[in-house]
Each structure stands twice: as C-alpha cells, then as structure tokens.
Amino acid sequence: MSFNLTEIASAFVVLFAIIDITGSIPVILDLKARRGDLQPLKVSLVSFTILTLFLFVGEGILKLFSVDVSSFAVAGALIILIIAMEMILDIRIFRDESPAETSFIVPLVFPLIAGAGSFTTLLSLRAEFHVTNIIIALALNMLLVFFVLRSTSIIERILGKGGIYVLRKFFGIILLAISVKLITSNLDPLLNDLSIATDAHAIRELLESAKP
C-alpha cells in the first residue's frame, strides 16, 4: 500500500521548512500593502498545481531546455535576492506591470512558495518516498499557506506598523542570507561542469593538433 503516514509526515516537515510560509509573513504583508488582495485561494491552488506538475515533469522540462537544476536554483535565488534588497533598503527594484488577475504569481507564487528550493526538494523526495504521500504532504502545506494568507489582517493588527517594519528588515536579511546560500551552493556544481567542459574542449584541441 502506497499510503504511509510516516512518509507523509516526513515529506510535510521537509516541505514546510523549505516553503517557510510563516517566515515569509513580512514579505506577504509588504505585498498586501502594495497590491491589496492577495487572493489566498488562487495563490494556494496555483502553487499546488505548479509544484505537482514539477514533481512529475520538472526534470524532463529542464532537460528539454538544457537547463540543470543548479542553474534553475541560481535563477530563483537571484529573484529572492532582489526581494531581500527591496525589504532591507526600502527601495523598489521589481516593477509589477503584469495584468491585475495574474499579479499574485510573481513573486508570491514564484519564488516564495513554488521556488527553486521547493522544486529541488520535490525531486529529492521523489527518490525516497512514494508520489502519493508527497502529494498529500504538499496539499497539507498548501492548506497551511491558504490559512496564513487569509490571516494577514489579524497578523497586521497583532504586530502593528512598528512590529511589521522591524520584521520586514529582519526577514529581509534572512532572505538575503538564503539567496546567498542558494547561489553559492549551486554555483559550485555549475563551475565544476564549466571546468570539465573547458578541459574536455582543451583535450580535443590538443588531440587534433597532435594529428599528423
């Protein structure tokens, strides 16, 4: 039987730590102040759909475009870095010119919820757990995302403007640290691949020049 409570619990905890919706509350509050309604149901459903699709076809799609997981992770980390800089420096780098009905997708769905960390984690979990259990754990996390997004008004009242401002700065630094970690941890395999490709090219040139 594929249904396994232990696997569901393990996958839920891992995904909860990676998605970290509670740690993203300052970002969510900032987005709400700028955009108004965050559309909790849409955000949760779109995030669940994207992550579920990636669980099944993500690796194949990346290979189709000759993109490895490390490159994808660095791209997502750069977006997180931009969000962190906005929070820390009180500046606007990201210009939201998307249609109103899709403005919740970036950066709330991607990369905060369905980001590089979530994608790579899903690929890792699939190698260890049954797909059914991963999907259940993912659905439970999206339910939690929905309730957090629905509770932003309550959170605002509890924290107040001063508390939100302090949290915004603090979590901006946390996001910056996460982006740096993602970039550095994924640059190493990228640089290794580049080094191997360069060495292979140099060897081919050497062999060709040695031919009579």
ZABAVEX-55776 format. One record per residue (C-alpha): x, y, z; residue in three letters. Coordinates in steps of 0.2 Angstrom, whole numbers, padded with zeros to 4 digits, always signed. Layout:
N
XYZALA...
END
This chain:
212
+0000+0000+0000MET+0007+0017-0005SER-0002+0027+0009PHE+0011+0029+0023ASN+0009+0041+0037LEU+0027+0041+0041THR+0032+0046+0024GLU+0018+0060+0023ILE+0024+0067+0040ALA+0042+0067+0034SER+0038+0075+0017ALA+0027+0088+0026PHE+0040+0093+0038VAL+0053+0095+0024VAL+0042+0105+0013LEU+0036+0116+0027PHE+0054+0120+0031ALA+0058+0124+0013ILE+0042+0134+0009ILE+0043+0143+0026ASP+0027+0152+0023ILE+0027+0158+0041THR+0045+0166+0038GLY+0038+0175+0023SER+0025+0184+0033ILE+0034+0201+0032PRO+0035+0199+0013VAL+0017+0194+0012ILE+0012+0209+0022LEU+0023+0221+0011ASP+0015+0213-0005LEU-0003+0216+0003LYS+0001+0234+0006ALA+0007+0237-0012ARG-0006+0226-0021ARG-0021+0224-0009GLY-0030+0207-0010ASP-0018+0193-0011LEU-0031+0180-0017GLN-0026+0166-0005PRO-0036+0153-0014LEU-0029+0157-0031LYS-0011+0158-0024VAL-0013+0141-0015SER-0021+0132-0030LEU-0008+0139-0042VAL+0006+0135-0031SER+0000+0117-0028PHE-0003+0115-0047THR+0014+0121-0052ILE+0023+0110-0038LEU+0013+0095-0043THR+0017+0097-0061LEU+0035+0099-0057PHE+0035+0084-0047LEU+0031+0073-0062PHE+0038+0083-0077VAL+0050+0096-0069GLY+0066+0087-0073GLU+0061+0082-0090GLY+0056+0101-0094ILE+0073+0107-0088LEU+0082+0094-0098LYS+0072+0099-0113LEU+0079+0117-0112PHE+0096+0110-0107SER+0094+0118-0090VAL+0101+0109-0075ASP+0093+0110-0058VAL+0108+0121-0051SER+0105+0134-0065SER+0087+0135-0060PHE+0091+0136-0042ALA+0103+0151-0045VAL+0089+0160-0056ALA+0077+0158-0042GLY+0089+0164-0029ALA+0093+0180-0039LEU+0074+0184-0038ILE+0074+0181-0019ILE+0090+0192-0018LEU+0080+0206-0027ILE+0066+0205-0015ILE+0078+0205+0000ALA+0086+0221-0006MET+0069+0229-0008GLU+0065+0225+0010MET+0081+0230+0018ILE+0084+0246+0008LEU+0066+0252+0006ASP+0068+0253-0012ILE+0058+0246-0027ARG+0068+0236-0040ILE+0054+0224-0046PHE+0041+0233-0057ARG+0024+0225-0057ASP+0017+0228-0074GLU+0008+0211-0075SER-0011+0211-0078PRO-0021+0213-0061ALA-0028+0195-0062GLU-0010+0187-0063THR-0001+0200-0052SER-0001+0187-0037PHE+0011+0175-0047ILE+0027+0184-0045VAL+0035+0185-0033PRO+0022+0177-0021LEU+0019+0160-0030VAL+0036+0160-0038PHE+0049+0161-0030PRO+0042+0162-0012LEU+0031+0147-0012ILE+0035+0137-0028ALA+0053+0142-0029GLY+0070+0134-0033ALA+0071+0126-0016GLY+0054+0118-0017SER+0057+0111-0034PHE+0074+0103-0030THR+0066+0097-0013THR+0052+0088-0023LEU+0065+0080-0034LEU+0074+0073-0019SER+0059+0067-0010LEU+0053+0058-0026ARG+0069+0047-0025ALA+0064+0042-0007GLU+0045+0042-0005PHE+0030+0037-0014HIS+0022+0050-0025VAL+0005+0049-0017THR+0012+0053+0000ASN+0022+0068-0007ILE+0006+0075-0015ILE-0003+0073+0001ILE+0011+0082+0011ALA+0011+0095-0002LEU-0008+0098-0001ALA-0007+0100+0018LEU+0007+0113+0016ASN-0004+0122+0003MET-0018+0122+0015LEU-0007+0130+0028LEU-0002+0143+0015VAL-0020+0147+0012PHE-0024+0150+0031PHE-0008+0161+0033VAL-0013+0172+0018LEU-0031+0173+0025ARG-0025+0178+0042SER-0014+0193+0036THR-0026+0206+0043SER-0026+0198+0060ILE-0007+0197+0059ILE-0006+0215+0055GLU-0017+0220+0070ARG-0006+0210+0082ILE+0010+0216+0076LEU+0006+0234+0072GLY+0016+0245+0060LYS+0031+0246+0070GLY+0032+0227+0073GLY+0029+0224+0054ILE+0043+0236+0050TYR+0056+0228+0061VAL+0051+0210+0055LEU+0052+0217+0037ARG+0070+0222+0040LYS+0075+0206+0050PHE+0067+0194+0037PHE+0075+0204+0023GLY+0092+0200+0030ILE+0086+0181+0032ILE+0080+0181+0014LEU+0097+0189+0008LEU+0106+0175+0018ALA+0095+0162+0010ILE+0098+0168-0008SER+0117+0169-0005VAL+0117+0151+0001LYS+0107+0145-0014LEU+0119+0154-0026ILE+0135+0148-0018THR+0129+0130-0015SER+0123+0129-0033ASN+0137+0139-0041LEU+0150+0125-0036ASP+0142+0111-0047PRO+0140+0124-0061LEU+0158+0129-0061LEU+0163+0111-0060ASN+0153+0107-0075ASP+0161+0123-0084LEU+0178+0117-0079SER+0175+0099-0085ILE+0168+0106-0102ALA+0183+0118-0104THR+0195+0104-0100ASP+0187+0092-0112ALA+0187+0106-0126HIS+0206+0109-0122ALA+0210+0090-0123ILE+0200+0089-0140ARG+0210+0103-0147GLU+0226+0095-0141LEU+0222+0079-0149LEU+0218+0087-0165GLU+0234+0097-0166SER+0244+0081-0162ALA+0236+0073-0178LYS+0249+0071-0192PRO
END
